[in-house]
Amino acid sequence: MSLTKLTSTYHRDTYPAISSTNPSLSQAGKTVLITGGGSGIGFEIVRSFAKAKASRIIIMGRRITVLEDAVVKWREEFQDTEFIAQQGDLNDEASATAVWDYLNSHQIFVHVLVLNAAHLFPRGPDTLQMERKAVMKAFEINVGGNFTMTAKFVNQPLRPAGEKLNLVNISTVGLHMNPAPNQNPYVTSKAAFTALLGRIADEHPVEDVQIISFHPGVLYSEGVAEYFDKDPYDWDEMALPADFAVWTASPEAAWLHGRFVWAHWDVDELKADKEITKRLQQETGFLKVGVQGLTEVSGTSFLKK
Ligand SMILES: NC(=O)c1ccc[n+]([C@@H]2O[C@H](COP(=O)([O-])OP(=O)(O)OC[C@H]3O[C@@H](n4cnc5c(N)ncnc54)[C@H](OP(=O)(O)O)[C@@H]3O)[C@@H](O)[C@H]2O)c1
């Protein structure tokens, strides 16, 4: 079974089952926070949540002018959604915390968190020639920053008792874009956070917080344009991961709680596949980050008989 083709239908663009205009995926009444929502894939995720009628969308990033320009554009296009630009740096715990302090003090409760921002550095031909500080920065942002956002989201003081939350993590597991410059710290820090979220999902049932990670595909974003030429690759349409993010934040995707999937996979086929359903029920490590070729072993198997 090939990772990138778990279903025989392989999408490169959006399709009816995940379309953000699909009433079953409606985000009406929801407040959505999207990190890195001012550019790249995040910008398109904003469009999809607005099309899904989210009541309020907050975008977070370091460059306030990028965020403000995006908000001006979206306000013109979607008059029924409120847009807020919030400057915040995932590399700085105080900065990320300040975003949540602002929201809490303004009585803004977030129902959906999309962890989309990422640090794509350092790059170079030899990992062991990289500076430790630069390597650790990838982990600080892609693991530490996302951890702070997740903890603040789940523990919001304004959260009503019993209110279900939705967390969507845009991941990067399982794709090596050779001959791209080596991005090992980026890729492994993203994998580490995806692994951590899989464990967090074991602690928090789907009725508490629905957590799903997905690979968005190959998208020609602002960040990617810095180190890839556009012409040699057949890029996916932005609407695919953008609408997929809305689908993963809906009750329709609840059965994938804690798992990692690809936006390319057909969600109807995935759901109808009895073998996949069986493996999801029986294997806690299925579609989670782990060792390829091995299923997880429980510590109880080492108990003395
Ligand atoms: N593009 C692809 O083909 C591809 C493939 C696999 C996975 N992904 C994943 O998809 C997501 C989006 O990727 P992309 O290609 O759209 O990337 P991108 O064009 O580089 O955009 C990244 C966004 O994150 C924000 N950001 C970066 N560092 C931040 C920080 N420290 N604090 C807060 N915000 C920060 C940036 O805004 P500021 O600079 O203003 O902060 C920007 O809006 C990432 O998680 C990436 O790993 C992308």
The ligand as an ORCA input file, in Angstrom:
! r2SCAN-3c Opt
* xyz 0 1
  N       3.545     24.335      0.167
  C       3.665     23.021      0.192
  O       3.798     22.354     -0.851
  C       3.607     22.297      1.502
  C       3.868     20.912      1.501
  C       3.791     20.231      2.713
  C       3.404     20.905      3.856
  N       3.156     22.254      3.826
  C       2.748     22.898      5.070
  O       1.713     23.821      4.813
  C       1.787     24.921      5.720
  C       1.780     26.224      4.960
  O       2.881     26.221      4.082
  P       3.103     27.330      2.968
  O       3.748     26.636      1.841
  O       1.862     28.113      2.744
  O       4.205     28.234      3.719
  P       4.587     29.769      3.558
  O       4.199     30.280      2.205
  O       6.019     29.873      3.975
  O       3.676     30.483      4.658
  C       3.969     30.316      6.012
  C       3.069     31.242      6.827
  O       3.412     31.066      8.207
  C       3.679     32.321      8.813
  N       4.760     32.124      9.779
  C       6.011     31.657      9.553
  N       6.739     31.653     10.673
  C       5.917     32.120     11.661
  C       6.101     32.373     13.038
  N       7.278     32.172     13.646
  N       5.059     32.835     13.753
  C       3.869     33.072     13.158
  N       3.635     32.871     11.843
  C       4.656     32.406     11.100
  C       4.102     33.240      7.656
  O       3.769     34.601      7.924
  P       4.857     35.640      8.525
  O       6.109     35.447      7.711
  O       4.239     36.978      8.351
  O       5.012     35.261      9.948
  C       3.254     32.708      6.504
  O       1.996     33.346      6.484
  C       3.056     24.690      6.546
  O       2.697     24.102      7.762
  C       3.858     23.725      5.708
  O       4.709     22.914      6.504
  C       3.268     22.948      2.675
*
